[in-house]
Each structure stands twice: as C-alpha cells, then as structure tokens.
Amino acid sequence: MLLAVSSKPAPSRGNHVGMALAASGLAWTVLSLVDMHLLGGIEVAAASTVVELVVHGTGLALLSTGVALMRAPALLRGAPA
C-alpha cells in the first residue's frame, strides 16, 4: 500500500476562517472608502467622524482579526513574528 505524504501540512480551520475574515474586512474597507469618498453614495453630515470610524473601523477590525487568526498557529509554535 502506498501512502501519499505532503510536505505541507493541511490548512487548519483557523486559516480558513482567518482568510475569510481578512478578505471580507479588506473588501468592506475598500468598498466603503470608494462609496463614501469617491462616489458620495453615503452622505453623513452630523457626527461624520464617528460614523466614518464605525464604518471603516468595522472592516479594519475584521481584517486585523483575520490576520491574527492566520498568524496564531505560528505564534503558538514560537515562530518569530
């Protein structure tokens, strides 16, 4: 019986979730920047700084959480950051 052995470990579930979060966070941030600042699709006059922090911050939070999940296995193994 022959067994196929890969030199690369199978991606963990954290990598899939991390990749999905990072991709959706990046897409959210880019699309909201384009919509709010280039196309003017979302107009906010009152408390615009707070609204922009919430809208753009949501995407950045998803992106950073996804990157942290993808880096977590390496950090747990003691690999340099």
N, CA, C and O atoms as a MOPAC input file, in Angstrom:
PM7 MOZYME 1SCF
protein

 N      0.84800 1    -1.15900 1     0.00000 1
 C      0.00000 1     0.00000 1     0.00000 1
 C      0.90000 1     1.23100 1     0.00000 1
 O      1.86000 1     1.30200 1     0.76700 1
 N      0.59300 1     2.18500 1    -0.84800 1
 C      1.34400 1     3.43000 1    -0.93000 1
 C      0.55800 1     4.54000 1    -0.25600 1
 O     -0.65500 1     4.65900 1    -0.43100 1
 N      1.25500 1     5.33700 1     0.50300 1
 C      0.63300 1     6.48700 1     1.15000 1
 C      1.25300 1     7.75900 1     0.59500 1
 O      2.47500 1     7.87900 1     0.50800 1
 N      0.42000 1     8.68800 1     0.22700 1
 C      0.91900 1     9.98200 1    -0.24800 1
 C      1.10300 1    10.89200 1     0.95600 1
 O      0.17800 1    11.10900 1     1.73900 1
 N      2.30800 1    11.41700 1     1.08700 1
 C      2.61300 1    12.30400 1     2.20700 1
 C      3.00000 1    13.65400 1     1.64100 1
 O      3.90200 1    13.75700 1     0.80900 1
 N      2.32900 1    14.66300 1     2.08700 1
 C      2.61700 1    16.01600 1     1.63200 1
 C      3.61600 1    16.67000 1     2.57400 1
 O      3.58500 1    16.44800 1     3.78400 1
 N      4.49800 1    17.47500 1     2.00700 1
 C      5.45500 1    18.19300 1     2.85100 1
 C      4.80800 1    19.38700 1     3.53400 1
 O      5.31300 1    19.88200 1     4.54200 1
 N      3.69600 1    19.84600 1     2.99000 1
 C      2.98600 1    20.96600 1     3.59700 1
 C      1.82100 1    20.42800 1     4.42100 1
 O      1.05800 1    19.58900 1     3.94100 1
 N      1.67900 1    20.90400 1     5.65700 1
 C      0.53700 1    20.44700 1     6.45000 1
 C     -0.76900 1    20.98500 1     5.87800 1
 O     -0.80400 1    22.03600 1     5.23900 1
 N     -1.82000 1    20.25000 1     6.12100 1
 C     -3.13400 1    20.69900 1     5.67000 1
 C     -3.50000 1    21.98500 1     6.39600 1
 O     -3.21100 1    22.13000 1     7.58400 1
 N     -4.13300 1    22.92200 1     5.69300 1
 C     -4.50200 1    24.17300 1     6.35200 1
 C     -5.49300 1    23.91900 1     7.48100 1
 O     -6.41600 1    23.11400 1     7.35500 1
 N     -5.28300 1    24.61000 1     8.56200 1
 C     -6.17300 1    24.42800 1     9.70500 1
 C     -7.44600 1    25.23100 1     9.50800 1
 O     -7.53500 1    26.08300 1     8.62300 1
 N     -8.41300 1    24.94800 1    10.33600 1
 C     -9.68400 1    25.66300 1    10.26400 1
 C     -9.48600 1    27.14600 1    10.53800 1
 O    -10.16900 1    27.98900 1     9.95700 1
 N     -8.54200 1    27.46200 1    11.43000 1
 C     -8.24500 1    28.86400 1    11.73100 1
 C     -7.76200 1    29.62300 1    10.51100 1
 O     -8.04500 1    30.81100 1    10.35800 1
 N     -7.02400 1    28.93000 1     9.63300 1
 C     -6.56300 1    29.58100 1     8.41300 1
 C     -7.72100 1    29.90500 1     7.48100 1
 O     -7.74100 1    30.97000 1     6.86400 1
 N     -8.68500 1    28.99800 1     7.37200 1
 C     -9.83400 1    29.25100 1     6.50700 1
 C    -10.67900 1    30.39800 1     7.05300 1
 O    -11.08200 1    31.28900 1     6.30500 1
 N    -10.93900 1    30.37600 1     8.32800 1
 C    -11.73500 1    31.43800 1     8.94800 1
 C    -10.97200 1    32.75300 1     8.89200 1
 O    -11.54200 1    33.79900 1     8.58300 1
 N     -9.68000 1    32.69400 1     9.19200 1
 C     -8.86100 1    33.90200 1     9.14600 1
 C     -8.81600 1    34.50200 1     7.75900 1
 O     -8.91200 1    35.71900 1     7.60000 1
 N     -8.66800 1    33.65200 1     6.74800 1
 C     -8.63300 1    34.13800 1     5.37100 1
 C     -9.96700 1    34.76600 1     4.98200 1
 O     -9.99500 1    35.80500 1     4.32100 1
 N    -11.07000 1    34.14200 1     5.38800 1
 C    -12.39100 1    34.68800 1     5.07700 1
 C    -12.60200 1    36.03000 1     5.77000 1
 O    -13.12100 1    36.96700 1     5.16300 1
 N    -12.20300 1    36.12700 1     7.04000 1
 C    -12.34600 1    37.39100 1     7.76100 1
 C    -11.46700 1    38.48000 1     7.15600 1
 O    -11.90900 1    39.61600 1     6.98500 1
 N    -10.23000 1    38.13600 1     6.83500 1
 C     -9.32000 1    39.12600 1     6.25900 1
 C     -9.82100 1    39.61100 1     4.89900 1
 O     -9.78000 1    40.80700 1     4.61200 1
 N    -10.29100 1    38.69200 1     4.07100 1
 C    -10.78900 1    39.07500 1     2.74500 1
 C    -12.04600 1    39.93000 1     2.84200 1
 O    -12.17900 1    40.92500 1     2.12900 1
 N    -12.96700 1    39.54800 1     3.72300 1
 C    -14.18900 1    40.34200 1     3.85400 1
 C    -13.89800 1    41.69700 1     4.48700 1
 O    -14.51800 1    42.69600 1     4.12100 1
 N    -12.97000 1    41.74300 1     5.42600 1
 C    -12.59700 1    43.02300 1     6.03000 1
 C    -11.94400 1    43.95500 1     5.03300 1
 O    -12.22500 1    45.15300 1     5.01600 1
 N    -11.06800 1    43.40500 1     4.19900 1
 C    -10.42100 1    44.21700 1     3.17100 1
 C    -11.45100 1    44.72200 1     2.16600 1
 O    -11.43500 1    45.89500 1     1.79000 1
 N    -12.34200 1    43.84100 1     1.73400 1
 C    -13.38500 1    44.24200 1     0.78700 1
 C    -14.29800 1    45.30000 1     1.39800 1
 O    -14.63300 1    46.28000 1     0.73200 1
 N    -14.70400 1    45.11900 1     2.64600 1
 C    -15.57000 1    46.08100 1     3.32900 1
 C    -14.89700 1    47.44900 1     3.39400 1
 O    -15.52400 1    48.46600 1     3.10000 1
 N    -13.62600 1    47.47400 1     3.77800 1
 C    -12.91500 1    48.73700 1     3.92000 1
 C    -12.76100 1    49.43500 1     2.57700 1
 O    -13.04600 1    50.62700 1     2.46100 1
 N    -12.31800 1    48.70900 1     1.57100 1
 C    -12.10400 1    49.31900 1     0.25700 1
 C    -13.42000 1    49.80500 1    -0.34000 1
 O    -13.50000 1    50.93000 1    -0.83400 1
 N    -14.45000 1    48.96400 1    -0.29800 1
 C    -15.73400 1    49.36500 1    -0.87700 1
 C    -16.36500 1    50.53300 1    -0.13100 1
 O    -16.97700 1    51.40200 1    -0.75100 1
 N    -16.22600 1    50.56500 1     1.19100 1
 C    -16.79700 1    51.69000 1     1.93300 1
 C    -16.01800 1    52.97500 1     1.66500 1
 O    -16.61400 1    54.05000 1     1.59800 1
 N    -14.70100 1    52.88200 1     1.51200 1
 C    -13.92000 1    54.07100 1     1.16000 1
 C    -14.30900 1    54.59500 1    -0.21800 1
 O    -14.47800 1    55.80000 1    -0.40300 1
 N    -14.45000 1    53.69500 1    -1.17500 1
 C    -14.84800 1    54.10200 1    -2.52600 1
 C    -16.24500 1    54.69900 1    -2.50400 1
 O    -16.48000 1    55.74500 1    -3.10900 1
 N    -17.17900 1    54.04700 1    -1.81200 1
 C    -18.56000 1    54.51700 1    -1.78400 1
 C    -18.69000 1    55.86300 1    -1.08400 1
 O    -19.38000 1    56.75600 1    -1.57600 1
 N    -18.03200 1    56.01200 1     0.05900 1
 C    -18.20300 1    57.23800 1     0.84100 1
 C    -17.41000 1    58.41700 1     0.27900 1
 O    -17.88400 1    59.55200 1     0.30800 1
 N    -16.21500 1    58.15400 1    -0.22700 1
 C    -15.33500 1    59.26600 1    -0.55600 1
 C    -15.19200 1    59.52800 1    -2.05300 1
 O    -14.96400 1    60.67100 1    -2.44800 1
 N    -15.31500 1    58.52800 1    -2.87900 1
 C    -15.19800 1    58.75100 1    -4.32000 1
 C    -16.55000 1    58.93000 1    -4.99500 1
 O    -16.72400 1    59.82300 1    -5.82500 1
 N    -17.50200 1    58.07900 1    -4.63600 1
 C    -18.80900 1    58.13600 1    -5.28400 1
 C    -19.81500 1    58.99400 1    -4.53400 1
 O    -20.79500 1    59.45300 1    -5.12000 1
 N    -19.58800 1    59.21500 1    -3.25900 1
 C    -20.51800 1    60.01100 1    -2.46400 1
 C    -21.84600 1    59.32300 1    -2.24600 1
 O    -22.86500 1    59.99400 1    -2.07900 1
 N    -21.86200 1    58.00300 1    -2.24300 1
 C    -23.10200 1    57.25200 1    -2.07100 1
 C    -23.68300 1    57.36500 1    -0.67800 1
 O    -24.90200 1    57.35700 1    -0.50800 1
 N    -22.83000 1    57.46900 1     0.30700 1
 C    -23.28700 1    57.61600 1     1.68500 1
 C    -22.91800 1    59.01400 1     2.14800 1
 O    -21.73700 1    59.34000 1     2.26800 1
 N    -23.90400 1    59.82600 1     2.40400 1
 C    -23.66800 1    61.19300 1     2.86700 1
 C    -24.01600 1    61.28900 1     4.34300 1
 O    -25.14600 1    61.00600 1     4.74000 1
 N    -23.05700 1    61.68500 1     5.14600 1
 C    -23.29700 1    61.89000 1     6.56900 1
 C    -22.78800 1    63.27000 1     6.93100 1
 O    -21.62800 1    63.60100 1     6.68600 1
 N    -23.66000 1    64.06900 1     7.51200 1
 C    -23.27000 1    65.43000 1     7.86800 1
 C    -22.98100 1    65.53700 1     9.35900 1
 O    -21.93000 1    66.03900 1     9.75800 1
 N    -23.90800 1    65.06900 1    10.17700 1
 C    -23.75500 1    65.19200 1    11.62600 1
 C    -22.90500 1    64.04900 1    12.15400 1
 O    -23.13100 1    62.88900 1    11.81000 1
 N    -21.94500 1    64.37100 1    12.97600 1
 C    -21.06600 1    63.38500 1    13.62600 1
 C    -20.39600 1    62.47400 1    12.60400 1
 O    -20.31700 1    61.26000 1    12.79000 1
 N    -19.91700 1    63.07900 1    11.52600 1
 C    -19.34800 1    62.26600 1    10.44900 1
 C    -18.09900 1    61.51100 1    10.88000 1
 O    -17.82300 1    60.42900 1    10.36000 1
 N    -17.34400 1    62.05900 1    11.81400 1
 C    -16.14100 1    61.36200 1    12.26900 1
 C    -16.50700 1    60.05300 1    12.95300 1
 O    -15.86000 1    59.03100 1    12.72600 1
 N    -17.53200 1    60.07800 1    13.77900 1
 C    -17.96600 1    58.86900 1    14.47400 1
 C    -18.49400 1    57.84400 1    13.46800 1
 O    -18.17500 1    56.65900 1    13.56400 1
 N    -19.28800 1    58.28900 1    12.52100 1
 C    -19.84500 1    57.38100 1    11.51700 1
 C    -18.72800 1    56.76700 1    10.68100 1
 O    -18.75100 1    55.56900 1    10.40000 1
 N    -17.75100 1    57.58200 1    10.28100 1
 C    -16.63800 1    57.05100 1     9.48700 1
 C    -15.80800 1    56.05800 1    10.28600 1
 O    -15.36900 1    55.04500 1     9.74100 1
 N    -15.58700 1    56.32900 1    11.56100 1
 C    -14.84400 1    55.38400 1    12.39400 1
 C    -15.57800 1    54.05300 1    12.50900 1
 O    -14.95200 1    52.99300 1    12.47300 1
 N    -16.88600 1    54.10300 1    12.64400 1
 C    -17.66500 1    52.86900 1    12.75700 1
 C    -17.65500 1    52.10400 1    11.43200 1
 O    -17.42400 1    50.89500 1    11.41500 1
 N    -17.90300 1    52.80000 1    10.33000 1
 C    -17.98900 1    52.13200 1     9.02800 1
 C    -16.63600 1    51.56300 1     8.61000 1
 O    -16.53600 1    50.38300 1     8.27400 1
 N    -15.59800 1    52.39400 1     8.62800 1
 C    -14.28200 1    51.92100 1     8.19700 1
 C    -13.63200 1    51.04400 1     9.26300 1
 O    -12.89000 1    50.11900 1     8.93400 1
 N    -13.90100 1    51.32300 1    10.51800 1
 C    -13.32400 1    50.53300 1    11.60500 1
 C    -13.82400 1    49.10700 1    11.62800 1
 O    -13.09900 1    48.19900 1    12.03700 1
 N    -15.05600 1    48.90000 1    11.19400 1
 C    -15.59600 1    47.54200 1    11.12400 1
 C    -14.77700 1    46.68900 1    10.16200 1
 O    -14.41600 1    45.55600 1    10.48000 1
 N    -14.49100 1    47.22700 1     9.00700 1
 C    -13.68100 1    46.49600 1     8.03400 1
 C    -12.26800 1    46.25700 1     8.52600 1
 O    -11.71200 1    45.17500 1     8.34000 1
 N    -11.68600 1    47.27200 1     9.15700 1
 C    -10.32800 1    47.11500 1     9.67700 1
 C    -10.28200 1    46.10900 1    10.82200 1
 O     -9.29900 1    45.38300 1    10.97100 1
 N    -11.34000 1    46.06300 1    11.63000 1
 C    -11.39700 1    45.08400 1    12.72300 1
 C    -11.49400 1    43.66200 1    12.16900 1
 O    -10.83400 1    42.75200 1    12.67200 1
 N    -12.30900 1    43.47300 1    11.14300 1
 C    -12.40400 1    42.15400 1    10.50200 1
 C    -11.06500 1    41.74900 1     9.89200 1
 O    -10.62900 1    40.60600 1    10.02800 1
 N    -10.42600 1    42.69300 1     9.22300 1
 C     -9.13400 1    42.41800 1     8.59400 1
 C     -8.08100 1    42.03100 1     9.62300 1
 O     -7.36700 1    41.04500 1     9.44200 1
 N     -7.98200 1    42.79900 1    10.69700 1
 C     -6.95800 1    42.50300 1    11.70800 1
 C     -7.26400 1    41.21100 1    12.46400 1
 O     -6.34100 1    40.48600 1    12.83500 1
 N     -8.53000 1    40.91400 1    12.69700 1
 C     -8.88700 1    39.65300 1    13.34400 1
 C     -8.52900 1    38.46800 1    12.45200 1
 O     -8.01800 1    37.45500 1    12.93000 1
 N     -8.79700 1    38.59800 1    11.16100 1
 C     -8.43900 1    37.53700 1    10.22700 1
 C     -6.94100 1    37.29400 1    10.16100 1
 O     -6.49500 1    36.14700 1    10.13900 1
 N     -6.16300 1    38.36800 1    10.12900 1
 C     -4.70400 1    38.22400 1    10.09800 1
 C     -4.21300 1    37.59100 1    11.39700 1
 O     -3.31600 1    36.74800 1    11.37800 1
 N     -4.79500 1    37.99300 1    12.52000 1
 C     -4.39400 1    37.41000 1    13.80700 1
 C     -4.70000 1    35.91200 1    13.85200 1
 O     -3.90000 1    35.13300 1    14.37000 1
 N     -5.84600 1    35.50800 1    13.31700 1
 C     -6.18500 1    34.08200 1    13.28700 1
 C     -5.24900 1    33.29900 1    12.37400 1
 O     -4.90300 1    32.15500 1    12.66800 1
 N     -4.84300 1    33.91100 1    11.27500 1
 C     -3.91800 1    33.22000 1    10.37700 1
 C     -2.52500 1    33.11800 1    10.98200 1
 O     -1.81100 1    32.15000 1    10.72000 1
 N     -2.12700 1    34.09500 1    11.78500 1
 C     -0.80400 1    34.09200 1    12.40300 1
 C     -0.77000 1    33.30400 1    13.70400 1
 O      0.31600 1    32.96700 1    14.17600 1
 N     -1.89900 1    33.00300 1    14.29300 1
 C     -1.94000 1    32.36200 1    15.61000 1
 C     -1.17800 1    31.04300 1    15.66700 1
 O     -0.43500 1    30.84400 1    16.62900 1
 N     -1.30600 1    30.13300 1    14.71500 1
 C     -0.54700 1    28.88000 1    14.82000 1
 C      0.96200 1    29.11300 1    14.84800 1
 O      1.67100 1    28.45700 1    15.61100 1
 N      1.45600 1    30.02600 1    14.03900 1
 C      2.89300 1    30.31100 1    14.02300 1
 C      3.33200 1    30.92800 1    15.34500 1
 O      4.40900 1    30.61300 1    15.85100 1
 N      2.52100 1    31.78700 1    15.89300 1
 C      2.87400 1    32.41700 1    17.16400 1
 C      2.85400 1    31.40500 1    18.29700 1
 O      3.67000 1    31.48300 1    19.21600 1
 N      1.92100 1    30.45000 1    18.23800 1
 C      1.85500 1    29.43400 1    19.28200 1
 C      3.03300 1    28.46400 1    19.20300 1
 O      3.45800 1    27.92600 1    20.22600 1
 N      3.56400 1    28.23700 1    17.99900 1
 C      4.73100 1    27.36900 1    17.84200 1
 C      6.01700 1    28.06300 1    18.26700 1
 O      7.05500 1    27.41500 1    18.39500 1
 N      5.96100 1    29.37600 1    18.48800 1
 C      7.14800 1    30.11300 1    18.90100 1
 C      7.93200 1    30.68400 1    17.74200 1
 O      9.09300 1    31.06000 1    17.90200 1
 N      7.30900 1    30.75400 1    16.57100 1
 C      7.99100 1    31.33400 1    15.42000 1
 C      8.10500 1    32.84200 1    15.60900 1
 O      7.24300 1    33.44800 1    16.24600 1
 N      9.14400 1    33.45100 1    15.07200 1
 C      9.27400 1    34.90500 1    15.20300 1
 C      8.15000 1    35.61900 1    14.47300 1
 O      7.68400 1    35.15900 1    13.43100 1
 N      7.72400 1    36.73300 1    15.02000 1
 C      6.60600 1    37.48500 1    14.45100 1
 C      6.98200 1    38.20000 1    13.18700 1
 O      6.14600 1    38.87800 1    12.58900 1

